[in-house]
């Protein structure tokens, strides 16, 4: 169990690193590297879901079921202030 937790932490550190790299290339306006860094971050997020024995698609669809969290409509009807 401890090894599983440590492995999960190691994977999550990679996610954090890749998100940092996205921030860096964005700040430096290195648009040619942005897609590569986003792909790296997503790959590590998928690895995190795998370590949790979770289906990422199911997690996303459960969290974002195709309607606004505030007004509940499929196409948000919230008034922008």
Secondary structure, DSSP 8 states (H G I E B T S, - for coil): -HHHHHHHHHHHHHHHHHHHHHHHHHHTT-HHHHHHHHHHHHHHHHHHHHHTT--HHHHHHHH--SS-TTT--SS------
